[in-house]
């Protein structure tokens, strides 16, 4: 029985949970009928006074003769700490708690023999057994576990390491002088493994230490790593955050070269960027030949080229040093020929083309204006695009106010008729001869042939034409009153198709080379049309 209880106690202290303690008690009480009622677990801090309760629940038909409290440490032998027999006085045998243990009642109640222990110590932790001697069923007992608590001191630290390929300890976490032992875990994004060890501390406490191991790299420097400590004295686990400290030699990169260094270019620059832990102690610029060109200036980690020439057509080297080591980077500058000056040919060609286009535009505008002006000057002479063409026939002599000419008989057309009628030829309508401007004429018969005599149109009618200029309008305004006829009698009308361009060659009202004598003694025009 003692070995089995010790084994159960060892398992429970590892689990540190009430379920295990209750299960152990039920297992023990199951063999004894569970008639002895006790508290399965009592928690206490050092220096406190604890009560260990015990009661025999049903004594019907059973005679209780004696009760004994037994202390069984985690490691060691069982010892009686308090005994009561109704026929004898109470007894407190020699034990680790002697002088601090006593029954809660005096005299004790045999059916309820609870005890108390004052000024408990960490070494008082263990099993406390309340055992009854009965008749006729024999001994009955119940077990209470006293768990001493001590709040640990938790801490975490970072171990500074140098980047490498072998796993090393990069962080430590410790939970010192706690009771029971704390549980430690790690939370981090880096790959590694943890090892945890426990060792006894002062006054029956336990110190737990955990180490995190990994193969550190430069990229791991500064990453988070947390140690999480869980303990029964804490409401929630405590998280201790740290950052990894990994030292590594400088990592160097030269930036700023754009592959467009040409002769004559000014103010170009190279920058030596370095990442290192610890920080770099020096930055040195040099060339592969060892000599920097005269046009180069060094300002910290910057190499400035004031003016590009053939001397900077070389390989530049930047060396960065820290306590761990020295690292370098290099870049080769390729000096190009200066870019060609932009030619003015394009500008000149553009200007020439623009000028030509402008001249063409001006010429086209002038031609259009000239064409419009010519059409206006020609007026009614049939050189325009108008659908309405006006012809005016007759000489320069004025007719008599009675509208009759002189010199010719009534049967012929005489030269005395100086006022020829004005006819309008409407080209837009179907041809039915020459139309009249007005309807005030009467058909005449001259020489046995019917003739159409048209009245002279008014100046207002002439002004309606879009092809007459201002001079022609003024001329017809002057002739409006003198040359308006409603009817014409006498000679047959003559249609002059060709306008008289040269007035010096005129004979009367017709050109000298245009007249032709007739059998009846009259003279008519060759180009005139008789209707």
C-alpha positions as CSV (number, residue, x, y, z in Angstrom):
1,X,0.0,0.0,0.0
2,X,2.8,2.4,0.9
3,X,4.7,1.9,-2.4
4,X,1.5,2.3,-4.4
5,X,0.6,5.5,-2.7
6,X,4.2,6.8,-3.2
7,X,4.0,6.0,-6.9
8,X,0.6,7.8,-7.2
9,X,2.0,10.8,-5.3
10,X,5.0,11.0,-7.7
11,X,2.8,10.9,-10.7
12,X,0.5,13.7,-9.3
13,X,3.4,16.0,-8.5
14,X,4.5,15.8,-12.2
15,X,1.0,16.6,-13.5
16,X,0.3,19.2,-10.8
17,X,-3.4,18.9,-11.2
18,X,-6.4,18.2,-9.0
19,X,-7.8,15.5,-11.2
20,X,-4.8,13.2,-10.6
21,X,-5.1,13.7,-6.8
22,X,-8.8,13.0,-6.8
23,X,-8.3,9.9,-8.9
24,X,-5.6,8.6,-6.4
25,X,-7.9,9.2,-3.5
26,X,-10.8,7.5,-5.2
27,X,-8.6,4.5,-5.9
28,X,-7.5,4.3,-2.3
29,X,-11.0,4.9,-0.9
30,X,-12.4,2.4,-3.3
31,X,-10.6,-0.4,-1.4
32,X,-11.9,0.9,1.9
33,X,-15.5,1.7,1.1
34,X,-14.8,5.5,1.1
35,X,-16.3,6.0,4.6
36,X,-13.5,8.4,5.6
37,X,-14.0,11.8,4.1
38,X,-11.1,14.2,3.7
39,X,-10.0,17.1,1.4
40,X,-8.1,15.7,-1.6
41,X,-5.7,18.7,-1.7
42,X,-4.7,21.7,0.4
43,X,-2.6,24.6,-1.0
44,X,-0.5,26.8,1.1
45,X,2.4,29.3,1.1
46,X,5.2,29.1,3.6
47,X,4.4,30.6,7.0
48,X,0.6,30.0,6.9
49,X,-1.5,27.8,9.1
50,X,-3.5,25.0,7.5
51,X,-6.4,22.8,8.6
52,X,-6.6,19.1,7.6
53,X,-10.2,17.9,7.9
54,X,-11.2,14.3,8.5
55,X,-14.6,12.6,9.3
56,X,-16.0,9.1,9.6
57,X,-19.3,9.5,7.7
58,X,-21.4,6.5,8.8
59,X,-20.5,4.7,12.1
60,X,-23.7,2.7,12.3
61,X,-22.9,-0.8,13.5
62,X,-19.2,0.1,13.6
63,X,-17.1,0.8,16.7
64,X,-14.4,3.5,16.4
65,X,-11.6,2.7,18.7
66,X,-8.7,5.1,17.6
67,X,-7.6,7.6,15.0
68,X,-4.1,8.3,13.8
69,X,-2.7,11.1,11.5
70,X,0.3,9.9,9.4
71,X,2.7,12.1,7.4
72,X,4.4,10.7,4.3
73,X,6.9,12.9,2.6
74,X,7.6,12.6,-1.1
75,X,10.8,10.9,-0.3
76,X,11.2,9.2,3.0
77,X,9.4,7.0,5.6
78,X,5.9,7.4,7.0
79,X,5.7,8.9,10.5
80,X,2.8,9.3,13.0
81,X,2.3,13.0,13.8
82,X,-0.9,12.8,16.0
83,X,-2.8,10.0,17.8
84,X,-6.1,9.9,19.8
85,X,-7.7,7.1,21.8
86,X,-10.7,7.8,23.9
87,X,-9.3,5.8,26.8
88,X,-6.0,7.6,26.6
89,X,-4.8,11.2,26.1
90,X,-3.7,12.7,22.8
91,X,-0.2,11.9,21.6
92,X,2.1,13.8,19.2
93,X,5.0,11.6,18.3
94,X,8.3,12.9,17.1
95,X,8.0,14.2,13.5
96,X,9.0,17.1,11.2
97,X,5.9,18.9,12.3
98,X,6.1,18.2,16.1
99,X,5.3,21.3,18.1
100,X,3.3,22.8,15.1
101,X,0.6,20.2,14.9
102,X,-2.5,19.8,17.0
103,X,-6.1,18.6,17.0
104,X,-8.6,21.3,16.3
105,X,-10.8,20.2,19.2
106,X,-9.9,19.4,22.8
107,X,-10.7,16.7,23.6
108,X,-10.9,15.6,20.0
109,X,-14.1,14.2,18.5
110,X,-13.4,10.6,17.5
111,X,-15.8,10.9,14.5
112,X,-14.3,14.2,13.4
113,X,-10.6,14.3,14.3
114,X,-9.3,17.3,12.2
115,X,-5.9,18.8,12.8
116,X,-4.0,22.0,12.1
117,X,-0.4,22.8,11.3
118,X,1.0,26.2,11.9
119,X,3.9,28.0,10.3
120,X,4.0,25.5,7.4
121,X,7.3,25.1,5.6
122,X,8.2,24.1,2.1
123,X,9.4,20.8,3.5
124,X,6.0,20.1,5.0
125,X,4.7,19.2,1.6
126,X,3.5,15.6,1.2
127,X,0.7,13.2,2.0
128,X,-1.3,13.4,5.2
129,X,-3.3,10.2,6.0
130,X,-6.3,10.2,8.4
131,X,-6.6,6.5,9.6
132,X,-9.4,5.0,11.8
133,X,-9.2,1.7,13.8
134,X,-12.7,0.2,13.8
135,X,-14.4,-2.9,14.8
136,X,-15.4,-5.2,13.1
137,X,-14.3,-3.9,9.7
138,X,-10.7,-3.0,10.6
139,X,-8.8,0.1,9.6
140,X,-10.3,2.9,7.3
141,X,-8.3,5.9,6.0
142,X,-8.4,9.0,3.8
143,X,-5.5,11.0,2.2
144,X,-5.0,14.7,1.8
145,X,-2.2,16.1,-0.3
146,X,-0.5,19.3,1.0
147,X,0.9,21.3,-1.9
148,X,3.3,24.1,-0.9
149,X,3.3,27.0,-3.4
150,X,6.2,29.4,-4.1
151,X,5.9,32.0,-6.8
152,X,9.0,31.8,-9.0
153,X,11.2,34.6,-10.3
154,X,11.0,34.5,-14.1
155,X,13.6,35.9,-16.4
156,X,14.8,35.7,-20.0
157,X,18.0,36.8,-21.6
158,X,19.5,36.9,-25.1
159,X,22.9,35.4,-25.9
160,X,24.9,37.4,-28.4
161,X,26.3,35.0,-31.0
162,X,28.2,35.2,-34.3
163,X,26.5,34.1,-37.5
164,X,27.5,30.5,-38.4
165,X,26.3,27.1,-39.5
166,X,26.5,25.3,-36.2
167,X,23.6,25.4,-33.6
168,X,24.4,27.5,-30.6
169,X,22.4,28.8,-27.6
170,X,20.8,32.2,-28.6
171,X,18.4,32.7,-25.7
172,X,17.9,31.5,-22.1
173,X,14.8,31.5,-19.9
174,X,14.7,30.7,-16.1
175,X,11.9,30.2,-13.5
176,X,13.8,30.2,-10.2
177,X,12.7,29.0,-6.7
178,X,9.2,28.1,-7.6
179,X,6.9,25.5,-6.2
180,X,5.8,23.4,-8.0
181,X,8.1,23.4,-11.0
182,X,7.2,25.9,-13.7
183,X,6.6,25.0,-17.4
184,X,8.5,26.9,-20.1
185,X,7.8,27.2,-23.8
186,X,9.1,29.4,-26.7
187,X,7.4,31.5,-29.3
188,X,9.5,32.7,-32.3
189,X,9.6,32.6,-36.1
190,X,13.2,31.3,-36.4
191,X,13.9,27.6,-36.6
192,X,15.5,26.0,-33.5
193,X,15.0,23.7,-30.6
194,X,14.6,24.2,-26.8
195,X,16.1,22.1,-24.0
196,X,14.7,22.4,-20.4
197,X,16.2,21.2,-17.1
198,X,15.0,21.4,-13.5
199,X,17.1,21.5,-10.3
200,X,16.2,21.7,-6.6
201,X,16.3,25.2,-5.1
202,X,16.4,26.5,-1.5
203,X,13.7,25.4,0.9
204,X,12.3,22.6,-1.3
205,X,11.8,24.9,-4.3
206,X,12.5,24.1,-7.9
207,X,14.4,26.1,-10.5
208,X,13.6,25.5,-14.2
209,X,16.0,26.6,-17.0
210,X,15.3,26.4,-20.7
211,X,17.7,27.2,-23.6
212,X,16.9,27.9,-27.3
213,X,19.4,26.6,-29.8
214,X,19.7,27.4,-33.5
215,X,22.2,28.0,-36.3
216,X,22.1,31.9,-36.5
217,X,22.3,33.9,-39.7
218,X,22.6,37.6,-40.5
219,X,18.9,37.6,-41.4
220,X,17.9,36.4,-37.9
221,X,19.4,39.4,-36.2
222,X,16.7,41.5,-34.5
223,X,13.9,38.9,-34.8
224,X,11.5,38.4,-31.9
225,X,11.8,35.5,-29.5
226,X,9.5,35.0,-26.5
227,X,9.9,32.8,-23.4
228,X,6.5,31.8,-21.9
229,X,6.4,30.7,-18.3
230,X,3.3,28.9,-16.8
231,X,2.9,28.4,-13.0
232,X,0.1,27.6,-10.6
233,X,0.7,30.9,-8.7
234,X,0.1,32.9,-11.8
235,X,-3.3,33.9,-13.2
236,X,-2.0,33.5,-16.7
237,X,1.3,32.6,-18.4
238,X,3.9,35.2,-18.3
239,X,5.5,36.1,-21.7
240,X,9.1,37.5,-21.8
241,X,9.9,39.1,-25.2
242,X,13.4,39.6,-26.5
243,X,15.2,40.1,-29.8
244,X,17.9,37.9,-31.2
245,X,21.4,39.4,-31.3
246,X,23.4,37.9,-34.2
247,X,26.7,39.5,-35.1
248,X,28.0,39.3,-38.7
249,X,30.5,40.9,-40.9
250,X,29.4,43.8,-43.2
251,X,27.2,43.1,-46.2
252,X,28.3,45.7,-48.8
253,X,26.5,46.9,-52.0
254,X,27.5,49.8,-54.3
255,X,24.6,51.8,-55.8
256,X,24.3,54.9,-58.0
257,X,25.8,53.7,-61.2
258,X,23.4,54.2,-64.1
259,X,25.6,52.9,-67.0
260,X,25.5,56.3,-68.6
261,X,28.8,57.9,-67.7
262,X,29.9,59.9,-70.7
263,X,32.8,62.3,-71.1
264,X,31.9,65.7,-69.8
265,X,29.1,64.6,-67.5
266,X,29.2,66.3,-64.1
267,X,28.2,65.4,-60.5
268,X,27.7,61.7,-60.6
269,X,28.0,59.6,-57.5
270,X,28.4,56.1,-56.1
271,X,27.1,55.2,-52.6
272,X,28.6,52.3,-50.5
273,X,25.7,50.8,-48.6
274,X,26.7,48.4,-45.7
275,X,24.7,46.4,-43.2
276,X,26.6,45.0,-40.2
277,X,26.4,44.0,-36.5
278,X,28.3,45.6,-34.8
279,X,28.2,48.8,-36.8
280,X,31.1,49.4,-39.3
281,X,34.2,51.1,-38.0
282,X,35.5,52.2,-41.4
283,X,34.6,52.7,-45.1
284,X,37.4,52.8,-47.6
285,X,37.2,53.7,-51.4
286,X,39.9,52.7,-53.9
287,X,40.3,51.5,-57.4
288,X,41.8,48.3,-58.7
289,X,44.9,50.2,-59.6
290,X,45.0,51.7,-56.1
291,X,44.9,55.4,-57.1
292,X,41.7,57.4,-57.2
293,X,41.3,59.9,-60.1
294,X,41.8,63.6,-59.4
295,X,38.2,64.4,-60.2
296,X,36.9,62.1,-57.4
297,X,35.9,63.3,-53.9
298,X,35.2,61.0,-51.0
299,X,32.6,62.0,-48.4
300,X,31.8,59.3,-45.9
301,X,30.4,56.4,-47.8
302,X,29.9,58.5,-51.0
303,X,32.2,58.7,-54.0
304,X,31.5,61.8,-56.0
305,X,32.8,62.4,-59.5
306,X,32.9,66.1,-60.3
307,X,33.4,65.6,-64.0
308,X,33.6,62.4,-66.0
309,X,36.7,61.8,-68.1
310,X,38.7,58.9,-69.2
311,X,40.4,58.6,-65.8
312,X,37.2,57.3,-64.2
313,X,37.0,54.5,-66.7
314,X,38.0,52.1,-64.0
315,X,36.8,49.6,-61.3
316,X,35.9,51.2,-58.0
317,X,36.1,49.2,-54.8
318,X,34.4,49.9,-51.4
319,X,35.7,48.1,-48.3
320,X,33.8,48.1,-45.1
321,X,35.2,46.8,-41.7
322,X,33.7,46.0,-38.4
323,X,34.8,44.0,-35.4
324,X,33.7,40.7,-37.1
325,X,35.5,41.2,-40.4
326,X,36.0,43.2,-43.6
327,X,33.8,42.9,-46.7
328,X,34.1,44.6,-50.1
329,X,32.1,45.3,-53.2
330,X,33.2,46.6,-56.6
331,X,31.7,48.1,-59.7
332,X,33.2,48.9,-63.1
333,X,32.4,52.3,-64.7
334,X,32.3,52.4,-68.5
335,X,32.9,55.9,-69.8
336,X,31.2,56.6,-73.1
337,X,31.6,59.1,-75.8
338,X,29.7,62.4,-75.3
339,X,26.3,62.4,-77.0
340,X,26.1,64.2,-80.3
341,X,24.7,67.8,-80.2
342,X,21.2,67.8,-81.4
343,X,21.3,68.9,-85.2
344,X,19.5,72.0,-86.3
345,X,18.4,70.3,-89.5
346,X,15.2,69.2,-88.0
347,X,14.4,72.7,-86.8
348,X,15.3,74.2,-90.2
349,X,13.3,71.6,-92.0
350,X,10.4,72.3,-89.8
351,X,10.7,76.1,-90.4
352,X,11.0,75.6,-94.2
353,X,8.0,73.3,-94.3
354,X,6.0,75.7,-92.1
355,X,6.9,78.6,-94.3
356,X,5.9,76.8,-97.5
357,X,2.6,75.8,-96.0
358,X,2.0,79.4,-95.0
359,X,2.9,80.6,-98.5
360,X,0.6,78.1,-100.0
361,X,-2.2,79.1,-97.7
362,X,-1.7,82.8,-98.5
363,X,-1.5,82.0,-102.3
364,X,-4.7,80.0,-102.1
365,X,-6.4,82.9,-100.2
366,X,-5.2,85.5,-102.8
367,X,-6.3,83.3,-105.7
368,X,-9.7,82.9,-104.1
369,X,-10.0,86.7,-103.6
370,X,-8.9,87.4,-107.2
371,X,-11.4,84.9,-108.6
372,X,-14.2,86.4,-106.6
373,X,-13.1,89.9,-107.7
374,X,-13.0,88.9,-111.4
375,X,-16.4,87.4,-111.2
376,X,-17.8,90.6,-109.6
377,X,-16.2,92.8,-112.3
378,X,-17.5,90.6,-115.2
379,X,-21.0,90.9,-113.7
380,X,-23.5,90.0,-116.3
381,X,-21.0,89.0,-119.0
382,X,-21.6,85.2,-118.6
383,X,-18.1,84.3,-117.1
384,X,-19.4,83.4,-113.7
385,X,-21.2,80.4,-112.3
386,X,-24.5,82.0,-111.8
387,X,-27.6,80.4,-113.3
388,X,-29.0,83.8,-114.2
389,X,-27.2,85.7,-117.0
390,X,-28.4,89.1,-118.2
391,X,-27.7,90.6,-121.6
392,X,-28.2,94.2,-122.5
393,X,-28.4,95.2,-126.2
394,X,-28.6,98.6,-127.8
395,X,-26.5,101.6,-128.5
396,X,-25.5,104.6,-126.6
397,X,-28.1,106.9,-128.1
398,X,-31.2,107.8,-126.2
399,X,-34.5,107.1,-127.7
400,X,-37.3,109.5,-127.8
401,X,-39.6,109.7,-124.9
402,X,-42.5,108.2,-126.9
403,X,-40.5,105.0,-127.2
404,X,-40.1,105.0,-131.1
405,X,-36.9,105.1,-133.1
406,X,-36.3,107.1,-136.2
407,X,-35.0,106.5,-139.7
408,X,-36.6,103.2,-140.4
409,X,-40.0,102.3,-141.6
410,X,-42.6,100.4,-139.8
411,X,-41.9,97.4,-141.8
412,X,-38.2,97.1,-141.0
413,X,-35.6,97.5,-138.3
414,X,-33.8,100.8,-138.7
415,X,-30.6,102.1,-137.2
416,X,-32.4,104.8,-135.4
417,X,-33.6,102.4,-132.8
418,X,-30.9,103.0,-130.2
419,X,-32.6,101.4,-127.3
420,X,-32.3,97.6,-127.5
421,X,-34.3,95.6,-125.1
422,X,-32.8,93.7,-122.2
423,X,-33.3,90.0,-122.2
424,X,-32.8,87.5,-119.4
425,X,-31.7,84.0,-120.3
426,X,-32.7,81.6,-117.4
427,X,-30.4,78.7,-117.9
428,X,-31.9,76.8,-115.0
429,X,-35.3,76.3,-116.7
430,X,-36.3,74.4,-119.8
431,X,-35.4,76.3,-123.0
432,X,-38.3,78.0,-124.7
433,X,-36.4,80.8,-126.3
434,X,-35.3,84.0,-124.7
435,X,-37.4,84.9,-121.7
436,X,-38.4,88.4,-121.0
437,X,-37.8,90.2,-117.8
438,X,-41.3,91.5,-117.8
439,X,-44.7,90.8,-119.5
440,X,-45.4,94.2,-120.9
441,X,-44.3,93.4,-124.5
442,X,-46.5,92.4,-127.4
443,X,-45.6,90.1,-130.3
444,X,-44.8,92.1,-133.6
445,X,-44.6,91.0,-137.2
446,X,-41.7,92.5,-139.0
447,X,-40.9,91.6,-142.6
448,X,-43.5,88.8,-142.5
449,X,-41.8,87.2,-139.5
450,X,-43.2,87.3,-136.0
451,X,-40.8,89.0,-133.6
452,X,-40.8,89.2,-129.8
453,X,-40.3,92.6,-128.4
454,X,-39.4,92.8,-124.7
455,X,-39.5,95.7,-122.4
456,X,-36.4,97.0,-120.8
457,X,-36.0,95.8,-117.2
458,X,-35.7,98.3,-114.4
459,X,-32.6,99.1,-112.4
460,X,-34.1,97.3,-109.5
461,X,-34.2,94.1,-111.5
462,X,-30.6,94.5,-112.5
463,X,-29.5,95.1,-109.0
464,X,-30.9,91.7,-108.0
465,X,-28.1,90.0,-109.9
466,X,-25.2,89.0,-107.6
467,X,-22.7,89.3,-110.4
468,X,-22.9,93.1,-111.0
469,X,-20.5,95.5,-109.4
470,X,-21.2,98.9,-107.9
471,X,-20.3,100.8,-111.1
472,X,-22.8,98.9,-113.1
473,X,-25.4,99.5,-110.4
474,X,-24.8,103.2,-110.6
475,X,-25.0,103.2,-114.4
476,X,-28.4,101.5,-114.4
477,X,-29.6,103.8,-111.6
478,X,-28.9,106.8,-113.9
479,X,-30.7,105.1,-116.8
480,X,-33.7,104.0,-114.8
481,X,-35.9,106.9,-115.6
482,X,-34.9,107.5,-119.3
483,X,-34.6,104.0,-120.6
484,X,-37.6,102.2,-119.1
485,X,-40.2,101.1,-121.6
486,X,-43.3,99.1,-121.1
487,X,-43.7,98.4,-124.8
488,X,-41.4,98.6,-127.9
489,X,-42.6,99.0,-131.5
490,X,-40.5,99.3,-134.6
491,X,-37.7,97.1,-135.5
492,X,-37.3,93.5,-134.4
493,X,-35.2,93.0,-131.3
494,X,-31.6,91.9,-131.7
495,X,-29.9,89.6,-129.2
496,X,-26.2,90.4,-129.0
497,X,-24.4,87.3,-127.9
498,X,-20.9,88.7,-127.8
499,X,-20.3,91.6,-125.5
500,X,-18.5,94.6,-127.0
501,X,-15.1,94.5,-125.4
502,X,-13.6,97.3,-127.5
503,X,-15.8,100.3,-127.8
504,X,-13.4,102.0,-130.3
505,X,-14.5,99.5,-133.0
506,X,-18.2,100.2,-132.5
507,X,-20.2,101.5,-135.5
508,X,-23.4,102.9,-134.1
509,X,-24.4,100.2,-131.7
510,X,-22.5,97.3,-133.3
511,X,-18.9,96.3,-134.2
512,X,-17.6,97.3,-137.6
513,X,-16.7,93.8,-138.5
514,X,-19.9,92.4,-137.2
515,X,-22.4,94.2,-139.6
516,X,-23.7,92.7,-142.8
517,X,-26.0,94.3,-145.6
518,X,-29.2,92.6,-146.4
519,X,-31.3,92.5,-149.7
520,X,-33.9,94.8,-148.3
521,X,-31.2,97.5,-147.7
522,X,-30.9,96.9,-144.0
523,X,-27.8,96.1,-142.0
524,X,-27.8,93.5,-139.3
525,X,-25.2,91.9,-137.0
526,X,-23.7,88.6,-137.8
527,X,-23.7,87.5,-134.2
528,X,-27.1,88.8,-133.3
529,X,-29.9,86.3,-132.9
530,X,-33.2,87.2,-134.4
531,X,-36.4,85.7,-133.0
